[in-house]
Amino acid sequence: MNGIITAMVTPFNARGEINKQATKDLIRYLLEKKIDGLFILGTNGEFHVLEEKEKLSFAQLVIDEVSGQVPVYVGSGGNSTKQVVTLSKQMTELGADALSVISPYFVPPTEHELVAHYTTIADAVTIPVLMYNIPKNTGVNISKEAVTVLARHENIAGIKDSSGKLENMVSYIHAAEGQSFNVLSGSDSLILSGLKAGATGAVAATSNALPEIDRAIYQLWLEGNLKEAEAMQQSIEPFRAILKLGTIPSVLKAAVGWRGIDVGSARLPVQPLSPASLQQVEAIMKEHYAR
């Protein structure tokens, strides 16, 4: 679990259905840009508005198209441990390389309940489990103490931290010291800072639209060229600044469309960007990034 892993959007057509051709086009585009992995059915993949049968068909489509070229991390998380186990087993049978499991949300679990949740899931499957910490959305931050326990499980391979706090990521790195456990940045502004601190990579949503830049951050860091890596890290800030123009993942999808792949709008209740906001997105992309 290393490098730049794209938190891939889920392409929809004008009827709001999964767009198979656009999915294939996006995958091929990202593979051409040397992305290190694909992370599907996450927050920017709109897992929360997809039916289970859609998740399964989309996962199969992606796994088949990737055909082993890079690892495919498939989101199978939810609120019910039993349902997560069932979906995780189904995704394993489809050929997923690893599972991404978001912590339960709406009713925040205690630390004991959270450890039991992840342990039960990891015990039930045969492929690696990547925990997904996004406290702004779930209402619970996976604690350093929980990671200390869970990092010892042979099937729990790491954690994606989208807390937006470097100190949180660092606490996980320290908690898992000595274990075969990966900490990945889920905050695109902290890709380089995380790598410097000991993270093994990043699950980056911006790499849908800016794959060359995110990949350059990682490659330059590997080469020890920190000055250029920092310049690349800073270059994504104009794009991150426009993400507030719409609800996730509307701006990201518009930017991918500007790059030449029509991934459609986000699924309702998220609305398409207003003409004025879309114009702003296109202006920033033209000013700062190559087509």
C-alpha positions as protocol buffer text, in pm:
chain_id: "A"
residue {
  index: 1
  type: MET
  ca { x: 0 y: 0 z: 0 }
}
residue {
  index: 2
  type: ASN
  ca { x: 215 y: 281 z: -130 }
}
residue {
  index: 3
  type: GLY
  ca { x: 236 y: 560 z: -385 }
}
residue {
  index: 4
  type: ILE
  ca { x: -52 y: 768 z: -518 }
}
residue {
  index: 5
  type: ILE
  ca { x: -382 y: 580 z: -513 }
}
residue {
  index: 6
  type: THR
  ca { x: -667 y: 760 z: -688 }
}
residue {
  index: 7
  type: ALA
  ca { x: -989 y: 797 z: -488 }
}
residue {
  index: 8
  type: MET
  ca { x: -1181 y: 746 z: -811 }
}
residue {
  index: 9
  type: VAL
  ca { x: -1512 y: 912 z: -890 }
}
residue {
  index: 10
  type: THR
  ca { x: -1801 y: 697 z: -1011 }
}
residue {
  index: 11
  type: PRO
  ca { x: -1902 y: 806 z: -1363 }
}
residue {
  index: 12
  type: PHE
  ca { x: -2274 y: 846 z: -1431 }
}
residue {
  index: 13
  type: ASN
  ca { x: -2463 y: 906 z: -1753 }
}
residue {
  index: 14
  type: ALA
  ca { x: -2740 y: 1161 z: -1810 }
}
residue {
  index: 15
  type: ARG
  ca { x: -2994 y: 921 z: -1653 }
}
residue {
  index: 16
  type: GLY
  ca { x: -2787 y: 891 z: -1336 }
}
residue {
  index: 17
  type: GLU
  ca { x: -2680 y: 534 z: -1411 }
}
residue {
  index: 18
  type: ILE
  ca { x: -2323 y: 404 z: -1398 }
}
residue {
  index: 19
  type: ASN
  ca { x: -2150 y: 498 z: -1723 }
}
residue {
  index: 20
  type: LYS
  ca { x: -1947 y: 192 z: -1822 }
}
residue {
  index: 21
  type: GLN
  ca { x: -1760 y: 351 z: -2112 }
}
residue {
  index: 22
  type: ALA
  ca { x: -1663 y: 660 z: -1912 }
}
residue {
  index: 23
  type: THR
  ca { x: -1545 y: 431 z: -1631 }
}
residue {
  index: 24
  type: LYS
  ca { x: -1319 y: 245 z: -1872 }
}
residue {
  index: 25
  type: ASP
  ca { x: -1194 y: 573 z: -2019 }
}
residue {
  index: 26
  type: LEU
  ca { x: -1111 y: 713 z: -1675 }
}
residue {
  index: 27
  type: ILE
  ca { x: -930 y: 396 z: -1570 }
}
residue {
  index: 28
  type: ARG
  ca { x: -721 y: 392 z: -1888 }
}
residue {
  index: 29
  type: TYR
  ca { x: -638 y: 759 z: -1843 }
}
residue {
  index: 30
  type: LEU
  ca { x: -524 y: 708 z: -1483 }
}
residue {
  index: 31
  type: LEU
  ca { x: -319 y: 402 z: -1571 }
}
residue {
  index: 32
  type: GLU
  ca { x: -147 y: 598 z: -1849 }
}
residue {
  index: 33
  type: LYS
  ca { x: -55 y: 859 z: -1588 }
}
residue {
  index: 34
  type: LYS
  ca { x: 117 y: 588 z: -1379 }
}
residue {
  index: 35
  type: ILE
  ca { x: -120 y: 597 z: -1082 }
}
residue {
  index: 36
  type: ASP
  ca { x: -19 y: 334 z: -824 }
}
residue {
  index: 37
  type: GLY
  ca { x: -367 y: 209 z: -739 }
}
residue {
  index: 38
  type: LEU
  ca { x: -740 y: 274 z: -762 }
}
residue {
  index: 39
  type: PHE
  ca { x: -959 y: 332 z: -459 }
}
residue {
  index: 40
  type: ILE
  ca { x: -1325 y: 292 z: -554 }
}
residue {
  index: 41
  type: LEU
  ca { x: -1656 y: 334 z: -373 }
}
residue {
  index: 42
  type: GLY
  ca { x: -1519 y: 589 z: -129 }
}
residue {
  index: 43
  type: THR
  ca { x: -1652 y: 932 z: -40 }
}
residue {
  index: 44
  type: ASN
  ca { x: -1571 y: 1083 z: -381 }
}
residue {
  index: 45
  type: GLY
  ca { x: -1699 y: 760 z: -537 }
}
residue {
  index: 46
  type: GLU
  ca { x: -2041 y: 832 z: -382 }
}
residue {
  index: 47
  type: PHE
  ca { x: -2070 y: 494 z: -210 }
}
residue {
  index: 48
  type: HIS
  ca { x: -2336 y: 637 z: 19 }
}
residue {
  index: 49
  type: VAL
  ca { x: -2585 y: 685 z: -268 }
}
residue {
  index: 50
  type: LEU
  ca { x: -2521 y: 360 z: -453 }
}
residue {
  index: 51
  type: GLU
  ca { x: -2731 y: 48 z: -414 }
}
residue {
  index: 52
  type: GLU
  ca { x: -2553 y: -274 z: -322 }
}
residue {
  index: 53
  type: LYS
  ca { x: -2607 y: -426 z: -668 }
}
residue {
  index: 54
  type: GLU
  ca { x: -2458 y: -112 z: -823 }
}
residue {
  index: 55
  type: LYS
  ca { x: -2153 y: -136 z: -598 }
}
residue {
  index: 56
  type: LEU
  ca { x: -2098 y: -497 z: -700 }
}
residue {
  index: 57
  type: SER
  ca { x: -2139 y: -433 z: -1073 }
}
residue {
  index: 58
  type: PHE
  ca { x: -1917 y: -124 z: -1062 }
}
residue {
  index: 59
  type: ALA
  ca { x: -1647 y: -309 z: -867 }
}
residue {
  index: 60
  type: GLN
  ca { x: -1654 y: -594 z: -1118 }
}
residue {
  index: 61
  type: LEU
  ca { x: -1626 y: -347 z: -1406 }
}
residue {
  index: 62
  type: VAL
  ca { x: -1323 y: -176 z: -1252 }
}
residue {
  index: 63
  type: ILE
  ca { x: -1149 y: -498 z: -1150 }
}
residue {
  index: 64
  type: ASP
  ca { x: -1195 y: -645 z: -1498 }
}
residue {
  index: 65
  type: GLU
  ca { x: -1073 y: -329 z: -1673 }
}
residue {
  index: 66
  type: VAL
  ca { x: -767 y: -289 z: -1448 }
}
residue {
  index: 67
  type: SER
  ca { x: -684 y: -658 z: -1498 }
}
residue {
  index: 68
  type: GLY
  ca { x: -416 y: -667 z: -1230 }
}
residue {
  index: 69
  type: GLN
  ca { x: -214 y: -369 z: -1356 }
}
residue {
  index: 70
  type: VAL
  ca { x: -246 y: -191 z: -1021 }
}
residue {
  index: 71
  type: PRO
  ca { x: -417 y: -283 z: -693 }
}
residue {
  index: 72
  type: VAL
  ca { x: -788 y: -209 z: -665 }
}
residue {
  index: 73
  type: TYR
  ca { x: -907 y: -102 z: -319 }
}
residue {
  index: 74
  type: VAL
  ca { x: -1282 y: -148 z: -288 }
}
residue {
  index: 75
  type: GLY
  ca { x: -1502 y: 31 z: -37 }
}
residue {
  index: 76
  type: SER
  ca { x: -1723 y: -210 z: 156 }
}
residue {
  index: 77
  type: GLY
  ca { x: -1786 y: -13 z: 473 }
}
residue {
  index: 78
  type: GLY
  ca { x: -2115 y: 69 z: 642 }
}
residue {
  index: 79
  type: ASN
  ca { x: -2288 y: 87 z: 977 }
}
residue {
  index: 80
  type: SER
  ca { x: -2379 y: -278 z: 1025 }
}
residue {
  index: 81
  type: THR
  ca { x: -2089 y: -513 z: 1096 }
}
residue {
  index: 82
  type: LYS
  ca { x: -2290 y: -803 z: 955 }
}
residue {
  index: 83
  type: GLN
  ca { x: -2367 y: -620 z: 630 }
}
residue {
  index: 84
  type: VAL
  ca { x: -2005 y: -507 z: 592 }
}
residue {
  index: 85
  type: VAL
  ca { x: -1886 y: -866 z: 632 }
}
residue {
  index: 86
  type: THR
  ca { x: -2131 y: -984 z: 366 }
}
residue {
  index: 87
  type: LEU
  ca { x: -2034 y: -713 z: 117 }
}
residue {
  index: 88
  type: SER
  ca { x: -1664 y: -759 z: 193 }
}
residue {
  index: 89
  type: LYS
  ca { x: -1686 y: -1129 z: 114 }
}
residue {
  index: 90
  type: GLN
  ca { x: -1867 y: -1052 z: -212 }
}
residue {
  index: 91
  type: MET
  ca { x: -1602 y: -800 z: -313 }
}
residue {
  index: 92
  type: THR
  ca { x: -1332 y: -1054 z: -230 }
}
residue {
  index: 93
  type: GLU
  ca { x: -1498 y: -1306 z: -462 }
}
residue {
  index: 94
  type: LEU
  ca { x: -1506 y: -1045 z: -740 }
}
residue {
  index: 95
  type: GLY
  ca { x: -1127 y: -1013 z: -720 }
}
residue {
  index: 96
  type: ALA
  ca { x: -1066 y: -701 z: -513 }
}
residue {
  index: 97
  type: ASP
  ca { x: -705 y: -667 z: -400 }
}
residue {
  index: 98
  type: ALA
  ca { x: -797 y: -498 z: -71 }
}
residue {
  index: 99
  type: LEU
  ca { x: -1099 y: -359 z: 111 }
}
residue {
  index: 100
  type: SER
  ca { x: -1149 y: -6 z: 234 }
}
residue {
  index: 101
  type: VAL
  ca { x: -1371 y: 1 z: 541 }
}
residue {
  index: 102
  type: ILE
  ca { x: -1496 y: 335 z: 668 }
}
residue {
  index: 103
  type: SER
  ca { x: -1575 y: 351 z: 1039 }
}
residue {
  index: 104
  type: PRO
  ca { x: -1947 y: 333 z: 1125 }
}
residue {
  index: 105
  type: TYR
  ca { x: -2124 y: 669 z: 1113 }
}
residue {
  index: 106
  type: PHE
  ca { x: -2448 y: 836 z: 1229 }
}
residue {
  index: 107
  type: VAL
  ca { x: -2424 y: 669 z: 1573 }
}
residue {
  index: 108
  type: PRO
  ca { x: -2055 y: 692 z: 1669 }
}
residue {
  index: 109
  type: PRO
  ca { x: -1927 y: 366 z: 1824 }
}
residue {
  index: 110
  type: THR
  ca { x: -1712 y: 351 z: 2134 }
}
residue {
  index: 111
  type: GLU
  ca { x: -1345 y: 260 z: 2099 }
}
residue {
  index: 112
  type: HIS
  ca { x: -1422 y: -96 z: 2217 }
}
residue {
  index: 113
  type: GLU
  ca { x: -1703 y: -128 z: 1962 }
}
residue {
  index: 114
  type: LEU
  ca { x: -1485 y: 9 z: 1685 }
}
residue {
  index: 115
  type: VAL
  ca { x: -1207 y: -242 z: 1758 }
}
residue {
  index: 116
  type: ALA
  ca { x: -1461 y: -524 z: 1764 }
}
residue {
  index: 117
  type: HIS
  ca { x: -1613 y: -402 z: 1434 }
}
residue {
  index: 118
  type: TYR
  ca { x: -1282 y: -401 z: 1247 }
}
residue {
  index: 119
  type: THR
  ca { x: -1163 y: -724 z: 1407 }
}
residue {
  index: 120
  type: THR
  ca { x: -1480 y: -909 z: 1309 }
}
residue {
  index: 121
  type: ILE
  ca { x: -1450 y: -791 z: 948 }
}
residue {
  index: 122
  type: ALA
  ca { x: -1079 y: -872 z: 923 }
}
residue {
  index: 123
  type: ASP
  ca { x: -1139 y: -1217 z: 1071 }
}
residue {
  index: 124
  type: ALA
  ca { x: -1406 y: -1287 z: 808 }
}
residue {
  index: 125
  type: VAL
  ca { x: -1209 y: -1207 z: 490 }
}
residue {
  index: 126
  type: THR
  ca { x: -890 y: -1324 z: 327 }
}
residue {
  index: 127
  type: ILE
  ca { x: -766 y: -1000 z: 167 }
}
residue {
  index: 128
  type: PRO
  ca { x: -615 y: -694 z: 338 }
}
residue {
  index: 129
  type: VAL
  ca { x: -838 y: -443 z: 512 }
}
residue {
  index: 130
  type: LEU
  ca { x: -760 y: -72 z: 499 }
}
residue {
  index: 131
  type: MET
  ca { x: -934 y: 125 z: 772 }
}
residue {
  index: 132
  type: TYR
  ca { x: -1078 y: 460 z: 665 }
}
residue {
  index: 133
  type: ASN
  ca { x: -1077 y: 746 z: 914 }
}
residue {
  index: 134
  type: ILE
  ca { x: -1280 y: 1052 z: 816 }
}
residue {
  index: 135
  type: PRO
  ca { x: -1411 y: 1201 z: 1144 }
}
residue {
  index: 136
  type: LYS
  ca { x: -1570 y: 1507 z: 981 }
}
residue {
  index: 137
  type: ASN
  ca { x: -1816 y: 1273 z: 808 }
}
residue {
  index: 138
  type: THR
  ca { x: -1849 y: 988 z: 1056 }
}
residue {
  index: 139
  type: GLY
  ca { x: -1846 y: 1177 z: 1385 }
}
residue {
  index: 140
  type: VAL
  ca { x: -1574 y: 953 z: 1530 }
}
residue {
  index: 141
  type: ASN
  ca { x: -1196 y: 969 z: 1510 }
}
residue {
  index: 142
  type: ILE
  ca { x: -1021 y: 632 z: 1523 }
}
residue {
  index: 143
  type: SER
  ca { x: -793 y: 667 z: 1824 }
}
residue {
  index: 144
  type: LYS
  ca { x: -421 y: 598 z: 1841 }
}
residue {
  index: 145
  type: GLU
  ca { x: -500 y: 334 z: 2103 }
}
residue {
  index: 146
  type: ALA
  ca { x: -740 y: 153 z: 1869 }
}
residue {
  index: 147
  type: VAL
  ca { x: -480 y: 156 z: 1592 }
}
residue {
  index: 148
  type: THR
  ca { x: -221 y: 15 z: 1833 }
}
residue {
  index: 149
  type: VAL
  ca { x: -447 y: -287 z: 1883 }
}
residue {
  index: 150
  type: LEU
  ca { x: -575 y: -325 z: 1527 }
}
residue {
  index: 151
  type: ALA
  ca { x: -232 y: -288 z: 1363 }
}
residue {
  index: 152
  type: ARG
  ca { x: -140 y: -623 z: 1515 }
}
residue {
  index: 153
  type: HIS
  ca { x: -411 y: -804 z: 1318 }
}
residue {
  index: 154
  type: GLU
  ca { x: -253 y: -988 z: 1026 }
}
residue {
  index: 155
  type: ASN
  ca { x: -538 y: -891 z: 792 }
}
residue {
  index: 156
  type: ILE
  ca { x: -553 y: -520 z: 880 }
}
residue {
  index: 157
  type: ALA
  ca { x: -291 y: -371 z: 653 }
}
residue {
  index: 158
  type: GLY
  ca { x: -327 y: 0 z: 715 }
}
residue {
  index: 159
  type: ILE
  ca { x: -535 y: 311 z: 758 }
}
residue {
  index: 160
  type: LYS
  ca { x: -634 y: 600 z: 533 }
}
residue {
  index: 161
  type: ASP
  ca { x: -646 y: 913 z: 746 }
}
residue {
  index: 162
  type: SER
  ca { x: -868 y: 1191 z: 615 }
}
residue {
  index: 163
  type: SER
  ca { x: -877 y: 1387 z: 939 }
}
residue {
  index: 164
  type: GLY
  ca { x: -681 y: 1671 z: 779 }
}
residue {
  index: 165
  type: LYS
  ca { x: -449 y: 1678 z: 1079 }
}
residue {
  index: 166
  type: LEU
  ca { x: -85 y: 1581 z: 1036 }
}
residue {
  index: 167
  type: GLU
  ca { x: -51 y: 1508 z: 1406 }
}
residue {
  index: 168
  type: ASN
  ca { x: -327 y: 1249 z: 1377 }
}
residue {
  index: 169
  type: MET
  ca { x: -145 y: 1073 z: 1094 }
}
residue {
  index: 170
  type: VAL
  ca { x: 181 y: 1085 z: 1289 }
}
residue {
  index: 171
  type: SER
  ca { x: 11 y: 930 z: 1592 }
}
residue {
  index: 172
  type: TYR
  ca { x: -96 y: 634 z: 1377 }
}
residue {
  index: 173
  type: ILE
  ca { x: 256 y: 595 z: 1240 }
}
residue {
  index: 174
  type: HIS
  ca { x: 393 y: 579 z: 1595 }
}
residue {
  index: 175
  type: ALA
  ca { x: 114 y: 349 z: 1713 }
}
residue {
  index: 176
  type: ALA
  ca { x: 194 y: 93 z: 1443 }
}
residue {
  index: 177
  type: GLU
  ca { x: 572 y: 107 z: 1481 }
}
residue {
  index: 178
  type: GLY
  ca { x: 721 y: -237 z: 1437 }
}
residue {
  index: 179
  type: GLN
  ca { x: 410 y: -372 z: 1264 }
}
residue {
  index: 180
  type: SER
  ca { x: 353 y: -443 z: 896 }
}
residue {
  index: 181
  type: PHE
  ca { x: 105 y: -158 z: 874 }
}
residue {
  index: 182
  type: ASN
  ca { x: 66 y: 128 z: 626 }
}
residue {
  index: 183
  type: VAL
  ca { x: -52 y: 480 z: 699 }
}
residue {
  index: 184
  type: LEU
  ca { x: -187 y: 665 z: 394 }
}
residue {
  index: 185
  type: SER
  ca { x: -275 y: 1033 z: 375 }
}
residue {
  index: 186
  type: GLY
  ca { x: -635 y: 1090 z: 277 }
}
residue {
  index: 187
  type: SER
  ca { x: -588 y: 1469 z: 281 }
}
residue {
  index: 188
  type: ASP
  ca { x: -441 y: 1592 z: -46 }
}
residue {
  index: 189
  type: SER
  ca { x: -284 y: 1897 z: 118 }
}
residue {
  index: 190
  type: LEU
  ca { x: -75 y: 1664 z: 337 }
}
residue {
  index: 191
  type: ILE
  ca { x: 67 y: 1423 z: 78 }
}
residue {
  index: 192
  type: LEU
  ca { x: 427 y: 1539 z: 114 }
}
residue {
  index: 193
  type: SER
  ca { x: 405 y: 1610 z: 488 }
}
residue {
  index: 194
  type: GLY
  ca { x: 272 y: 1260 z: 542 }
}
residue {
  index: 195
  type: LEU
  ca { x: 549 y: 1103 z: 337 }
}
residue {
  index: 196
  type: LYS
  ca { x: 810 y: 1295 z: 533 }
}
residue {
  index: 197
  type: ALA
  ca { x: 654 y: 1172 z: 858 }
}
residue {
  index: 198
  type: GLY
  ca { x: 654 y: 806 z: 753 }
}
residue {
  index: 199
  type: ALA
  ca { x: 333 y: 755 z: 556 }
}
residue {
  index: 200
  type: THR
  ca { x: 372 y: 515 z: 264 }
}
residue {
  index: 201
  type: GLY
  ca { x: 155 y: 710 z: 20 }
}
residue {
  index: 202
  type: ALA
  ca { x: -176 y: 885 z: -28 }
}
residue {
  index: 203
  type: VAL
  ca { x: -530 y: 813 z: -138 }
}
residue {
  index: 204
  type: ALA
  ca { x: -577 y: 1130 z: -339 }
}
residue {
  index: 205
  type: ALA
  ca { x: -906 y: 1251 z: -485 }
}
residue {
  index: 206
  type: THR
  ca { x: -731 y: 1533 z: -672 }
}
residue {
  index: 207
  type: SER
  ca { x: -547 y: 1272 z: -880 }
}
residue {
  index: 208
  type: ASN
  ca { x: -870 y: 1217 z: -1076 }
}
residue {
  index: 209
  type: ALA
  ca { x: -803 y: 1555 z: -1238 }
}
residue {
  index: 210
  type: LEU
  ca { x: -435 y: 1618 z: -1154 }
}
residue {
  index: 211
  type: PRO
  ca { x: -270 y: 1275 z: -1170 }
}
residue {
  index: 212
  type: GLU
  ca { x: 62 y: 1403 z: -1307 }
}
residue {
  index: 213
  type: ILE
  ca { x: 104 y: 1648 z: -1021 }
}
residue {
  index: 214
  type: ASP
  ca { x: 13 y: 1410 z: -739 }
}
residue {
  index: 215
  type: ARG
  ca { x: 231 y: 1137 z: -889 }
}
residue {
  index: 216
  type: ALA
  ca { x: 520 y: 1386 z: -919 }
}
residue {
  index: 217
  type: ILE
  ca { x: 498 y: 1467 z: -547 }
}
residue {
  index: 218
  type: TYR
  ca { x: 554 y: 1101 z: -463 }
}
residue {
  index: 219
  type: GLN
  ca { x: 824 y: 1041 z: -726 }
}
residue {
  index: 220
  type: LEU
  ca { x: 1022 y: 1352 z: -636 }
}
residue {
  index: 221
  type: TRP
  ca { x: 1001 y: 1256 z: -268 }
}
residue {
  index: 222
  type: LEU
  ca { x: 1136 y: 909 z: -352 }
}
residue {
  index: 223
  type: GLU
  ca { x: 1424 y: 1072 z: -537 }
}
residue {
  index: 224
  type: GLY
  ca { x: 1501 y: 1302 z: -243 }
}
residue {
  index: 225
  type: ASN
  ca { x: 1417 y: 1615 z: -439 }
}
residue {
  index: 226
  type: LEU
  ca { x: 1219 y: 1780 z: -163 }
}
residue {
  index: 227
  type: LYS
  ca { x: 1229 y: 2132 z: -306 }
}
residue {
  index: 228
  type: GLU
  ca { x: 1060 y: 2025 z: -629 }
}
residue {
  index: 229
  type: ALA
  ca { x: 825 y: 1795 z: -439 }
}
residue {
  index: 230
  type: GLU
  ca { x: 715 y: 2091 z: -226 }
}
residue {
  index: 231
  type: ALA
  ca { x: 659 y: 2300 z: -540 }
}
residue {
  index: 232
  type: MET
  ca { x: 438 y: 2024 z: -678 }
}
residue {
  index: 233
  type: GLN
  ca { x: 250 y: 2001 z: -348 }
}
residue {
  index: 234
  type: GLN
  ca { x: 182 y: 2373 z: -349 }
}
residue {
  index: 235
  type: SER
  ca { x: 69 y: 2365 z: -712 }
}
residue {
  index: 236
  type: ILE
  ca { x: -250 y: 2176 z: -623 }
}
residue {
  index: 237
  type: GLU
  ca { x: -369 y: 2455 z: -392 }
}
residue {
  index: 238
  type: PRO
  ca { x: -552 y: 2657 z: -661 }
}
residue {
  index: 239
  type: PHE
  ca { x: -752 y: 2344 z: -740 }
}
residue {
  index: 240
  type: ARG
  ca { x: -825 y: 2267 z: -375 }
}
residue {
  index: 241
  type: ALA
  ca { x: -947 y: 2626 z: -333 }
}
residue {
  index: 242
  type: ILE
  ca { x: -1228 y: 2574 z: -585 }
}
residue {
  index: 243
  type: LEU
  ca { x: -1356 y: 2252 z: -428 }
}
residue {
  index: 244
  type: LYS
  ca { x: -1577 y: 2463 z: -200 }
}
residue {
  index: 245
  type: LEU
  ca { x: -1777 y: 2583 z: -501 }
}
residue {
  index: 246
  type: GLY
  ca { x: -1999 y: 2274 z: -480 }
}
residue {
  index: 247
  type: THR
  ca { x: -2089 y: 1970 z: -273 }
}
residue {
  index: 248
  type: ILE
  ca { x: -1857 y: 1668 z: -299 }
}
residue {
  index: 249
  type: PRO
  ca { x: -1784 y: 1547 z: -564 }
}
residue {
  index: 250
  type: SER
  ca { x: -1945 y: 1799 z: -803 }
}
residue {
  index: 251
  type: VAL
  ca { x: -1638 y: 2019 z: -856 }
}
residue {
  index: 252
  type: LEU
  ca { x: -1408 y: 1719 z: -893 }
}
residue {
  index: 253
  type: LYS
  ca { x: -1634 y: 1565 z: -1156 }
}
residue {
  index: 254
  type: ALA
  ca { x: -1650 y: 1894 z: -1346 }
}
residue {
  index: 255
  type: ALA
  ca { x: -1270 y: 1913 z: -1347 }
}
residue {
  index: 256
  type: VAL
  ca { x: -1239 y: 1556 z: -1478 }
}
residue {
  index: 257
  type: GLY
  ca { x: -1484 y: 1654 z: -1752 }
}
residue {
  index: 258
  type: TRP
  ca { x: -1261 y: 1949 z: -1840 }
}
residue {
  index: 259
  type: ARG
  ca { x: -971 y: 1707 z: -1877 }
}
residue {
  index: 260
  type: GLY
  ca { x: -1171 y: 1529 z: -2146 }
}
residue {
  index: 261
  type: ILE
  ca { x: -1358 y: 1247 z: -1971 }
}
residue {
  index: 262
  type: ASP
  ca { x: -1729 y: 1306 z: -1918 }
}
residue {
  index: 263
  type: VAL
  ca { x: -1800 y: 1140 z: -1583 }
}
residue {
  index: 264
  type: GLY
  ca { x: -2136 y: 1314 z: -1548 }
}
residue {
  index: 265
  type: SER
  ca { x: -2283 y: 1490 z: -1248 }
}
residue {
  index: 266
  type: ALA
  ca { x: -2298 y: 1371 z: -891 }
}
residue {
  index: 267
  type: ARG
  ca { x: -2606 y: 1177 z: -789 }
}
residue {
  index: 268
  type: LEU
  ca { x: -2892 y: 1362 z: -620 }
}
residue {
  index: 269
  type: PRO
  ca { x: -2934 y: 1527 z: -379 }
}
residue {
  index: 270
  type: VAL
  ca { x: -2602 y: 1682 z: -491 }
}
residue {
  index: 271
  type: GLN
  ca { x: -2680 y: 1935 z: -762 }
}
residue {
  index: 272
  type: PRO
  ca { x: -2470 y: 2013 z: -1070 }
}
residue {
  index: 273
  type: LEU
  ca { x: -2257 y: 2327 z: -1048 }
}
residue {
  index: 274
  type: SER
  ca { x: -2418 y: 2656 z: -1138 }
}
residue {
  index: 275
  type: PRO
  ca { x: -2302 y: 2807 z: -1469 }
}
residue {
  index: 276
  type: ALA
  ca { x: -2103 y: 3068 z: -1275 }
}
residue {
  index: 277
  type: SER
  ca { x: -1928 y: 2806 z: -1060 }
}
residue {
  index: 278
  type: LEU
  ca { x: -1856 y: 2588 z: -1361 }
}
residue {
  index: 279
  type: GLN
  ca { x: -1701 y: 2888 z: -1531 }
}
residue {
  index: 280
  type: GLN
  ca { x: -1477 y: 2942 z: -1227 }
}
residue {
  index: 281
  type: VAL
  ca { x: -1366 y: 2579 z: -1231 }
}
residue {
  index: 282
  type: GLU
  ca { x: -1281 y: 2596 z: -1599 }
}
residue {
  index: 283
  type: ALA
  ca { x: -1095 y: 2926 z: -1553 }
}
residue {
  index: 284
  type: ILE
  ca { x: -875 y: 2782 z: -1274 }
}
residue {
  index: 285
  type: MET
  ca { x: -804 y: 2466 z: -1473 }
}
residue {
  index: 286
  type: LYS
  ca { x: -707 y: 2670 z: -1782 }
}
residue {
  index: 287
  type: GLU
  ca { x: -490 y: 2906 z: -1580 }
}
residue {
  index: 288
  type: HIS
  ca { x: -299 y: 2654 z: -1370 }
}
residue {
  index: 289
  type: TYR
  ca { x: -316 y: 2312 z: -1533 }
}
residue {
  index: 290
  type: ALA
  ca { x: -252 y: 2157 z: -1872 }
}
residue {
  index: 291
  type: ARG
  ca { x: -545 y: 1990 z: -2046 }
}
